[in-house]
Amino acid sequence: MSLWIYWSLDGVGQAGEEAADVPAAVRALDISVERGRRAFDSDAPWKALKASADLIRTRMLREAPEPLSHGEEWSARTEGVEVRLIPRT
């Protein structure tokens, strides 16, 4: 299943890309969060953003496969992080 992932990281920016599946989308989010570290002057805000991204990451792996397998979008938001997964046909 191919999907499109959009993500927004407060203080960093937003992006989107195609991913082969949910684990690939998680990897894309992880890479973006790591790169986002450069946007902060200190570690505290980045660590807070990373903690939020970790919560989304867990939810993506647990919750997203079911609706995506039925052709439905999945999205989630926590403090500072928003992700939307859209199945591609």
BAKE-496869 format. One record per residue: residue number from 1; residue in three letters; chain; x, y, z of N, C-alpha, C, CB in turn. Coordinates in pm, whole numbers, padded with zeros to 5 digits. Glycine has a CB too. Layout:
<pts>
(NUM; 'ala'; 'A'; (X; Y; Z); (X; Y; Z); (X; Y; Z); (X; Y; Z))
...
</pts>
This chain:
<pts>
(1; 'met'; 'A'; (00084; -00117; 00000); (00000; 00000; 00000); (00089; 00124; 00000); (-00096; 00000; 00121))
(2; 'ser'; 'A'; (00072; 00206; -00096); (00143; 00334; -00103); (00057; 00441; -00037); (00176; 00371; -00250))
(3; 'leu'; 'A'; (00123; 00535; 00027); (00047; 00643; 00091); (00127; 00772; 00084); (00014; 00608; 00237))
(4; 'trp'; 'A'; (00059; 00880; 00111); (00120; 01012; 00118); (00117; 01055; 00263); (00046; 01115; 00026))
(5; 'ile'; 'A'; (00231; 01104; 00313); (00237; 01155; 00449); (00262; 01305; 00443); (00348; 01083; 00531))
(6; 'tyr'; 'A'; (00178; 01379; 00513); (00200; 01522; 00536); (00231; 01535; 00684); (00075; 01610; 00494))
(7; 'trp'; 'A'; (00328; 01618; 00718); (00354; 01643; 00859); (00389; 01788; 00880); (00465; 01553; 00911))
(8; 'ser'; 'A'; (00359; 01834; 01000); (00388; 01970; 01041); (00452; 01964; 01179); (00259; 02060; 01040))
(9; 'leu'; 'A'; (00565; 02032; 01193); (00638; 02036; 01319); (00649; 02182; 01361); (00780; 01969; 01307))
(10; 'asp'; 'A'; (00586; 02218; 01472); (00590; 02357; 01518); (00735; 02402; 01539); (00510; 02374; 01650))
(11; 'gly'; 'A'; (00766; 02519; 01488); (00900; 02573; 01501); (00997; 02524; 01395); (00954; 02540; 01634))
(12; 'val'; 'A'; (00952; 02428; 01314); (01040; 02370; 01211); (00982; 02392; 01073); (01060; 02219; 01236))
(13; 'gly'; 'A'; (00859; 02349; 01050); (00797; 02364; 00919); (00708; 02246; 00889); (00901; 02379; 00811))
(14; 'gln'; 'A'; (00673; 02233; 00762); (00588; 02123; 00718); (00641; 02066; 00588); (00442; 02169; 00702))
(15; 'ala'; 'A'; (00603; 01942; 00561); (00650; 01875; 00440); (00557; 01759; 00409); (00796; 01826; 00456))
(16; 'gly'; 'A'; (00584; 01694; 00300); (00509; 01577; 00261); (00591; 01494; 00164); (00375; 01616; 00199))
(17; 'glu'; 'A'; (00562; 01366; 00162); (00629; 01277; 00067); (00551; 01147; 00056); (00775; 01249; 00111))
(18; 'glu'; 'A'; (00582; 01073; -00047); (00521; 00942; -00064); (00596; 00841; 00021); (00519; 00900; -00214))
(19; 'ala'; 'A'; (00524; 00746; 00078); (00584; 00639; 00156); (00522; 00506; 00113); (00564; 00662; 00310))
(20; 'ala'; 'A'; (00600; 00401; 00119); (00552; 00270; 00075); (00447; 00213; 00170); (00669; 00174; 00063))
(21; 'asp'; 'A'; (00460; 00244; 00299); (00369; 00189; 00399); (00383; 00270; 00528); (00398; 00037; 00425))
(22; 'val'; 'A'; (00313; 00229; 00632); (00316; 00304; 00758); (00457; 00306; 00820); (00216; 00244; 00858))
(23; 'pro'; 'A'; (00529; 00194; 00827); (00666; 00202; 00881); (00756; 00299; 00804); (00729; 00063; 00880))
(24; 'ala'; 'A'; (00739; 00306; 00673); (00818; 00402; 00594); (00777; 00545; 00627); (00801; 00376; 00443))
(25; 'ala'; 'A'; (00650; 00567; 00651); (00602; 00700; 00690); (00659; 00739; 00827); (00446; 00704; 00693))
(26; 'val'; 'A'; (00666; 00642; 00918); (00726; 00667; 01049); (00872; 00706; 01034); (00714; 00542; 01140))
(27; 'arg'; 'A'; (00944; 00636; 00947); (01086; 00670; 00924); (01100; 00812; 00869); (01150; 00569; 00827))
(28; 'ala'; 'A'; (01011; 00851; 00777); (01015; 00987; 00721); (00993; 01090; 00831); (00908; 01003; 00611))
(29; 'leu'; 'A'; (00897; 01065; 00920); (00873; 01157; 01031); (00995; 01162; 01123); (00748; 01113; 01111))
(30; 'asp'; 'A'; (01053; 01047; 01156); (01171; 01043; 01242); (01286; 01125; 01184); (01216; 00898; 01264))
(31; 'ile'; 'A'; (01310; 01111; 01056); (01418; 01185; 00989); (01391; 01335; 00996); (01433; 01140; 00842))
(32; 'ser'; 'A'; (01268; 01373; 00972); (01233; 01515; 00976); (01251; 01573; 01116); (01089; 01536; 00930))
(33; 'val'; 'A'; (01211; 01498; 01219); (01228; 01545; 01356); (01376; 01562; 01388); (01162; 01447; 01457))
(34; 'glu'; 'A'; (01458; 01467; 01347); (01603; 01478; 01372); (01661; 01600; 01301); (01675; 01350; 01325))
(35; 'arg'; 'A'; (01623; 01620; 01177); (01671; 01738; 01103); (01622; 01867; 01167); (01626; 01732; 00957))
(36; 'gly'; 'A'; (01503; 01863; 01225); (01445; 01981; 01288); (01521; 02030; 01409); (01306; 01952; 01327))
(37; 'arg'; 'A'; (01605; 01946; 01462); (01684; 01985; 01580); (01763; 02113; 01554); (01780; 01872; 01620))
(38; 'arg'; 'A'; (01805; 02131; 01431); (01883; 02251; 01395); (01805; 02380; 01408); (01934; 02239; 01252))
(39; 'ala'; 'A'; (01672; 02372; 01410); (01589; 02492; 01415); (01581; 02553; 01554); (01450; 02461; 01365))
(40; 'phe'; 'A'; (01631; 02483; 01653); (01617; 02530; 01791); (01751; 02574; 01849); (01557; 02420; 01878))
(41; 'asp'; 'A'; (01746; 02680; 01930); (01867; 02732; 01993); (01910; 02650; 02113); (01846; 02875; 02034))
(42; 'ser'; 'A'; (01816; 02577; 02173); (01849; 02495; 02288); (01781; 02359; 02274); (01806; 02564; 02421))
(43; 'asp'; 'A'; (01822; 02266; 02357); (01769; 02130; 02348); (01627; 02116; 02402); (01860; 02036; 02421))
(44; 'ala'; 'A'; (01588; 02199; 02498); (01459; 02181; 02564); (01340; 02183; 02467); (01440; 02289; 02669))
(45; 'pro'; 'A'; (01328; 02283; 02378); (01213; 02282; 02286); (01217; 02164; 02190); (01208; 02412; 02207))
(46; 'trp'; 'A'; (01336; 02126; 02146); (01347; 02014; 02054); (01309; 01884; 02126); (01490; 02004; 01997))
(47; 'lys'; 'A'; (01351; 01868; 02249); (01316; 01747; 02324); (01165; 01737; 02344); (01388; 01745; 02460))
(48; 'ala'; 'A'; (01099; 01850; 02367); (00953; 01850; 02380); (00887; 01810; 02248); (00902; 01991; 02425))
(49; 'leu'; 'A'; (00939; 01864; 02137); (00887; 01829; 02005); (00910; 01680; 01978); (00953; 01915; 01895))
(50; 'lys'; 'A'; (01027; 01630; 02010); (01058; 01488; 01989); (00966; 01399; 02072); (01205; 01459; 02024))
(51; 'ala'; 'A'; (00937; 01438; 02195); (00846; 01360; 02279); (00707; 01354; 02216); (00837; 01421; 02421))
(52; 'ser'; 'A'; (00660; 01466; 02162); (00531; 01467; 02093); (00535; 01379; 01969); (00492; 01611; 02055))
(53; 'ala'; 'A'; (00644; 01388; 01894); (00659; 01305; 01773); (00662; 01157; 01809); (00787; 01344; 01696))
(54; 'asp'; 'A'; (00722; 01123; 01921); (00725; 00983; 01964); (00584; 00931; 01995); (00814; 00968; 02088))
(55; 'leu'; 'A'; (00500; 01018; 02053); (00361; 00978; 02078); (00287; 00954; 01946); (00288; 01087; 02160))
(56; 'ile'; 'A'; (00306; 01044; 01851); (00242; 01029; 01718); (00293; 00902; 01651); (00270; 01153; 01628))
(57; 'arg'; 'A'; (00422; 00879; 01661); (00486; 00761; 01601); (00418; 00633; 01650); (00638; 00758; 01635))
(58; 'thr'; 'A'; (00400; 00623; 01781); (00335; 00506; 01840); (00192; 00492; 01789); (00336; 00516; 01993))
(59; 'arg'; 'A'; (00121; 00604; 01784); (-00017; 00601; 01734); (-00022; 00561; 01587); (-00084; 00738; 01754))
(60; 'met'; 'A'; (00072; 00611; 01507); (00075; 00577; 01365); (00084; 00425; 01348); (00194; 00646; 01295))
(61; 'leu'; 'A'; (00177; 00364; 01419); (00199; 00220; 01404); (00080; 00139; 01456); (00326; 00179; 01478))
(62; 'arg'; 'A'; (00015; 00188; 01560); (-00095; 00114; 01622); (-00229; 00139; 01552); (-00105; 00152; 01769))
(63; 'glu'; 'A'; (-00258; 00265; 01518); (-00391; 00303; 01471); (-00406; 00315; 01320); (-00428; 00430; 01533))
(64; 'ala'; 'A'; (-00303; 00360; 01251); (-00318; 00397; 01110); (-00342; 00281; 01013); (-00198; 00469; 01067))
(65; 'pro'; 'A'; (-00282; 00164; 01032); (-00300; 00060; 00929); (-00445; 00022; 00900); (-00226; -00063; 00971))
(66; 'glu'; 'A'; (-00529; 00017; 01002); (-00669; -00025; 00982); (-00745; 00068; 00888); (-00741; -00033; 01115))
(67; 'pro'; 'A'; (-00756; 00199; 00919); (-00831; 00285; 00825); (-00765; 00294; 00688); (-00845; 00425; 00883))
(68; 'leu'; 'A'; (-00632; 00295; 00683); (-00565; 00302; 00554); (-00596; 00180; 00469); (-00414; 00315; 00573))
(69; 'ser'; 'A'; (-00608; 00064; 00532); (-00638; -00058; 00456); (-00778; -00054; 00395); (-00625; -00182; 00545))
(70; 'his'; 'A'; (-00864; 00034; 00447); (-00999; 00052; 00394); (-01009; 00175; 00304); (-01099; 00063; 00508))
(71; 'gly'; 'A'; (-00892; 00232; 00269); (-00891; 00348; 00180); (-00923; 00479; 00248); (-00986; 00326; 00070))
(72; 'glu'; 'A'; (-00921; 00481; 00381); (-00954; 00602; 00456); (-00827; 00673; 00503); (-01044; 00567; 00576))
(73; 'glu'; 'A'; (-00834; 00805; 00515); (-00723; 00884; 00568); (-00712; 00861; 00718); (-00742; 01035; 00537))
(74; 'trp'; 'A'; (-00594; 00889; 00771); (-00571; 00885; 00915); (-00492; 01010; 00951); (-00494; 00753; 00958))
(75; 'ser'; 'A'; (-00526; 01072; 01063); (-00451; 01190; 01107); (-00447; 01194; 01259); (-00512; 01320; 01051))
(76; 'ala'; 'A'; (-00349; 01265; 01310); (-00334; 01282; 01455); (-00257; 01410; 01480); (-00263; 01159; 01520))
(77; 'arg'; 'A'; (-00281; 01466; 01598); (-00210; 01587; 01640); (-00183; 01578; 01788); (-00290; 01715; 01605))
(78; 'thr'; 'A'; (-00063; 01611; 01825); (-00027; 01629; 01965); (00038; 01766; 01973); (00068; 01514; 02019))
(79; 'glu'; 'A'; (00082; 01802; 02089); (00144; 01934; 02105); (00265; 01949; 02014); (00184; 01956; 02252))
(80; 'gly'; 'A'; (00249; 02032; 01911); (00360; 02064; 01823); (00378; 01976; 01701); (00481; 02061; 01899))
(81; 'val'; 'A'; (00303; 01867; 01691); (00322; 01773; 01579); (00185; 01734; 01523); (00400; 01646; 01625))
(82; 'glu'; 'A'; (00176; 01742; 01391); (00055; 01697; 01322); (00095; 01610; 01205); (-00032; 01818; 01274))
(83; 'val'; 'A'; (00025; 01498; 01187); (00053; 01404; 01078); (-00078; 01364; 01013); (00130; 01278; 01129))
(84; 'arg'; 'A'; (-00073; 01355; 00881); (-00189; 01308; 00803); (-00139; 01206; 00703); (-00262; 01427; 00731))
(85; 'leu'; 'A'; (-00201; 01090; 00701); (-00167; 00983; 00607); (-00284; 00964; 00512); (-00132; 00849; 00681))
(86; 'ile'; 'A'; (-00254; 00962; 00383); (-00357; 00949; 00279); (-00319; 00832; 00189); (-00372; 01081; 00196))
(87; 'pro'; 'A'; (-00408; 00733; 00178); (-00377; 00620; 00090); (-00374; 00664; -00056); (-00480; 00507; 00109))
(88; 'arg'; 'A'; (-00283; 00606; -00131); (-00272; 00634; -00275); (-00318; 00512; -00350); (-00126; 00673; -00315))
(89; 'thr'; 'A'; (-00390; 00537; -00457); (-00440; 00424; -00536); (-00371; 00417; -00668); (-00590; 00434; -00557))
</pts>
